[in-house]
Amino acid sequence: SNRDMEQEAFKSTRGRIEGFGLEMKLVDVEFQWDVSKITFCFTADRRVDFRALVKDLAGTYRTRIELRQIGARDEAKRIGGYGICGLKQCCTTFLKSFTPITTQMARDQSLSLNPSKISGNCGRLLCCLMYEHGHYCSCEKAYPDVGSSYTTDQGTGKVDKVNIFSEEMTVRYPSGEHQTVTLADIRRRQREEEGLLARIERLRR
């Protein structure tokens, strides 16, 4: 019965919002089980003076009225839907809270910064960008920074890109040629350099 009343209240309130000329978007209506309170969730770009709307709703439903402004992610969580992965949105299935997501997480994972590819249905950055971010950062510590100089048997070039899945990186030389260096080679060179530094330190002593 409450679900039916929520649908009716949603349609009615949306019309009232238009009538009052309020710049807000009604997202969801929730009746408390005993109808002692009705919560109207909405989104808005700026602060909205909805006192007249609350008074009107209270006069109609004769119960406590709460208007709650929510964010874009909360809106997507309430409405539901499917992500670009083909699965139900994480926020509607298991996420209990939202963690701040930044474009740096996408950069660290070598993802395209095209907003259409890294944004969810809410229009915000995908929550799943954080799932493997720690693993990427941990793996990339074993490699030199992209853009830094690196010396190989063929000369000195710059690190062009890193692929943690194939455990290799690409070094590009000033001539335009490039070379693939494996993680095993990087670690071997590091051990050789550490051994050389240790011998130099012993000679100094």
RABELNOR-V352046 format. One record per residue. N is the residue number from 0. RES is the residue in one small letter. PHI is phi in degrees with one decimal (none if undefined). BURIAL is b if it has 9 or more other ideal C-beta (glycine too) atoms within 8 Angstrom, else e. Layout:
BEGIN
n=[N N]
res=[RES RES]
phi=[PHI PHI]
burial=[BURIAL BURIAL]
END
This chain:
BEGIN
n=[0 1 2 3 4 5 6 7 8 9 10 11 12 13 14 15 16 17 18 19 20 21 22 23 24 25 26 27 28 29 30 31 32 33 34 35 36 37 38 39 40 41 42 43 44 45 46 47 48 49 50 51 52 53 54 55 56 57 58 59 60 61 62 63 64 65 66 67 68 69 70 71 72 73 74 75 76 77 78 79 80 81 82 83 84 85 86 87 88 89 90 91 92 93 94 95 96 97 98 99 100 101 102 103 104 105 106 107 108 109 110 111 112 113 114 115 116 117 118 119 120 121 122 123 124 125 126 127 128 129 130 131 132 133 134 135 136 137 138 139 140 141 142 143 144 145 146 147 148 149 150 151 152 153 154 155 156 157 158 159 160 161 162 163 164 165 166 167 168 169 170 171 172 173 174 175 176 177 178 179 180 181 182 183 184 185 186 187 188 189 190 191 192 193 194 195 196 197 198 199 200 201 202 203 204]
res=[s n r d m e q e a f k s t r g r i e g f g l e m k l v d v e f q w d v s k i t f c f t a d r r v d f r a l v k d l a g t y r t r i e l r q i g a r d e a k r i g g y g i c g l k q c c t t f l k s f t p i t t q m a r d q s l s l n p s k i s g n c g r l l c c l m y e h g h y c s c e k a y p d v g s s y t t d q g t g k v d k v n i f s e e m t v r y p s g e h q t v t l a d i r r r q r e e e g l l a r i e r l r r]
phi=[none -62.7 -62.4 -65.3 -66.4 -63.6 -63.4 -65.3 -65.9 -63.0 -63.4 -65.4 -69.4 -61.1 -67.8 -64.4 -60.9 -64.5 -64.9 -81.2 68.6 -86.5 -88.0 -149.4 -118.0 -73.0 -106.6 -157.8 -126.6 -130.2 -90.1 -65.4 -53.3 -97.7 58.0 -82.4 -155.8 -122.5 -108.3 -110.4 -95.6 -146.2 -118.7 -159.3 -77.9 -146.4 -64.6 -121.2 -89.8 -108.0 -61.5 -66.0 -66.8 -62.3 -61.4 -65.1 -66.9 -63.8 -68.4 -80.7 -96.8 53.1 -152.0 -73.1 -114.9 -127.1 -105.4 -119.2 -83.5 -121.3 -89.5 -64.1 -69.8 -65.7 -62.7 -63.1 -64.8 -74.1 -76.6 85.6 149.6 -120.1 -85.7 -67.3 -79.6 92.8 -100.3 -62.7 -53.9 -60.1 -67.8 -97.2 -112.8 -137.3 -69.5 -95.7 -146.6 -103.2 -99.2 -57.2 -115.9 -124.7 -66.5 -63.0 -63.4 -68.8 -62.4 -61.5 -101.0 57.6 -93.5 -64.8 -89.9 -66.8 -54.5 -68.7 -98.1 -118.8 -114.4 -91.8 -63.6 -79.2 86.3 -102.5 -60.0 -58.2 -62.6 -70.0 -63.5 -88.9 -61.2 -109.5 -59.1 -61.2 -66.5 -60.1 -62.4 -65.4 -68.6 -71.2 -64.7 -78.6 -112.9 -65.4 -66.4 -61.7 97.2 -82.7 -78.3 -147.1 -104.0 -120.4 -66.1 -94.2 134.4 -107.9 -139.4 -118.3 -68.6 -90.9 -160.6 -126.5 -123.1 -73.5 -76.8 -90.4 54.3 -154.8 -136.1 -111.4 -108.4 -108.2 -93.7 -55.2 -72.0 102.0 -72.8 -134.4 -138.2 -92.8 -117.1 -81.7 -63.4 -62.7 -66.3 -62.2 -67.2 -63.1 -64.6 -63.4 -64.6 -64.0 -66.0 -64.0 -65.4 -64.4 -64.4 -65.1 -66.5 -62.3 -65.1 -65.5 -65.6 -64.4 -70.6]
burial=[e e e e b b b e b b e b b b e b b e e b e b e b e b b b b e b b e e b e b b b b b b b b e e e b e b e e b b e b b b e e b e b e b e b e b b e b b b b b b b e e b e b e e e e b b b b b e e b e e e e e b e e e b b b b b e b e e e e e e b b b e b e e b b b e b e e e b e e b b e b b e e b e e e e e e b e b e e e e b b b b e b b b e e e b b b b b b e e e e b b e b e b e e b b e e e e e e e e e e e e e e e e e e]
END
